[in-house]
Amino acid sequence: MFALDGLVGAAGVVLLYAEGSVAVAFTLVTTISALCFMFVWSIILVSYLVYRARRPQLHAVSKFKMPGGTFMPYGVLGFFVFILWALTTQPDTLSALLFTPIWFIAVGIGYAVLRRNPQHTRWRAAHEAKVAEERQAAAAWRAGTNVRDPDVREPVSK
């Protein structure tokens, strides 16, 4: 734990010396964190859209539907695109915007290393098999077939 605190503190010192002022370092850190925030929420919204497409039968019986669920994810993603454009209009936020891909490259390298793990390969194969089953169940549900999904407590009728 102390090593992590030291690493974060050292990163702060490096930022201050590299950029020269607290305001510039603050702008850099907050812009990168905003971009990461938007990335995470974009993934959540895209996952919701995939959920609706892949498991319409579960969405149909859900008691917790997203208000405006058919159009709102696209509206929020459009808002995020607007924010990205707004970040390009100022030189200090633009520099942070251009620096952010370094973080995503580092995460991508970590994921590439993780994918080589045999356990991860087995998990991925199991996930792909489950996705194929879900697509088949969704197609049958859309066709009006009364398919009982183990996750659905009541049969869905169309």
C-alpha positions in Angstrom: 0.0 0.0 0.0 2.8 2.4 0.9 4.5 1.6 -2.5 1.3 2.7 -4.3 1.2 5.9 -2.3 4.8 6.6 -3.1 4.2 5.9 -6.8 1.2 8.3 -6.9 3.2 10.9 -5.1 6.2 10.5 -7.5 3.8 10.8 -10.5 2.6 14.1 -9.0 6.1 15.4 -8.6 7.0 14.4 -12.2 3.8 16.2 -13.5 4.7 19.3 -11.6 8.3 19.4 -12.9 7.3 18.4 -16.5 4.5 20.9 -16.8 5.8 23.7 -14.6 2.7 24.7 -12.7 0.0 23.3 -10.5 -2.8 24.7 -12.8 -1.4 22.9 -15.9 -0.9 19.6 -14.0 -4.4 19.9 -12.6 -5.9 20.5 -16.1 -4.0 17.6 -17.5 -5.1 15.2 -14.7 -8.8 16.3 -14.7 -9.0 16.2 -18.5 -7.6 12.7 -18.6 -9.9 11.6 -15.8 -12.9 13.1 -17.6 -12.0 11.2 -20.7 -11.6 7.9 -18.8 -15.0 8.6 -17.2 -16.6 9.1 -20.6 -14.9 6.0 -21.8 -16.3 3.9 -19.0 -19.8 5.3 -19.4 -19.6 4.8 -23.2 -18.8 1.1 -22.5 -21.8 0.9 -20.1 -24.1 2.4 -22.7 -22.9 0.2 -25.5 -23.2 -2.8 -23.2 -26.8 -1.8 -22.5 -27.5 -1.6 -26.3 -26.0 -5.0 -26.8 -28.1 -6.3 -23.8 -31.3 -5.1 -25.4 -30.3 -6.6 -28.8 -29.0 -9.9 -27.4 -31.6 -10.5 -24.6 -34.8 -8.8 -25.6 -36.8 -11.4 -23.7 -35.1 -10.4 -20.4 -35.5 -6.7 -21.1 -39.2 -7.3 -21.8 -39.8 -8.7 -18.3 -37.4 -6.3 -16.5 -38.9 -4.2 -13.8 -35.9 -1.7 -14.0 -36.1 -0.4 -17.6 -34.0 2.6 -18.5 -36.2 5.7 -19.2 -35.9 6.5 -22.9 -33.9 3.3 -23.3 -34.4 3.2 -27.1 -32.9 6.6 -27.9 -31.2 7.9 -24.7 -28.0 5.9 -25.0 -27.5 7.4 -28.4 -28.2 10.9 -27.1 -25.6 10.5 -24.3 -23.0 9.1 -26.7 -23.7 12.1 -28.9 -23.2 14.4 -25.9 -19.8 12.7 -25.2 -18.8 13.4 -28.8 -19.7 17.1 -28.2 -17.5 17.1 -25.0 -14.6 15.6 -27.0 -15.0 18.4 -29.5 -15.1 21.0 -26.7 -11.9 19.6 -25.3 -10.2 20.2 -28.6 -11.0 23.9 -28.6 -8.5 24.8 -25.8 -4.7 24.2 -26.0 -4.4 22.9 -22.5 -7.2 20.4 -22.7 -6.1 19.4 -26.2 -2.7 18.4 -25.0 -4.3 16.2 -22.3 -6.6 14.8 -25.0 -3.6 13.9 -27.1 -1.8 12.4 -24.1 -4.7 10.1 -23.2 -4.1 7.5 -25.9 -0.8 6.6 -24.1 -3.0 5.4 -21.2 -5.2 3.3 -23.5 -2.1 1.8 -25.2 -0.8 0.8 -21.8 -4.1 -0.8 -21.0 -4.2 -2.6 -24.4 -0.7 -4.0 -23.8 -1.8 -5.3 -20.4 -4.8 -6.9 -22.0 -2.7 -8.5 -24.8 -0.5 -10.0 -22.1 -3.6 -11.3 -20.2 -5.1 -12.9 -23.4 -2.1 -15.2 -23.6 -3.1 -16.9 -20.3 -4.6 -20.3 -21.0 -7.3 -19.7 -18.4 -8.4 -16.5 -20.1 -8.6 -18.4 -23.4 -11.0 -21.0 -21.8 -13.1 -18.2 -20.3 -13.3 -16.4 -23.7 -14.4 -19.7 -25.4 -17.1 -20.2 -22.8 -18.2 -16.6 -23.2 -18.5 -17.0 -27.0 -20.5 -20.2 -26.6 -22.9 -18.3 -24.2 -23.2 -15.4 -26.6 -24.2 -17.8 -29.4 -26.9 -19.4 -27.2 -28.2 -15.9 -26.2 -28.4 -14.9 -29.9 -30.3 -18.0 -30.7 -32.7 -17.5 -27.8 -33.2 -13.8 -28.8 -34.0 -14.8 -32.4 -36.5 -17.4 -31.3 -38.1 -14.9 -28.9 -38.4 -12.3 -31.7 -39.9 -15.0 -34.0 -42.6 -15.5 -31.4 -41.4 -18.9 -30.2 -42.1 -19.4 -26.5 -38.6 -20.0 -25.3 -37.9 -20.4 -21.6 -34.7 -18.8 -20.7 -33.2 -20.0 -17.3 -32.8 -16.3 -16.3 -36.4 -15.5 -17.0 -38.8 -16.4 -14.2 -42.0 -16.3 -16.3 -42.5 -17.5 -19.8 -42.6 -14.6 -22.3 -45.5 -14.5 -24.7 -45.7 -12.2 -27.7 
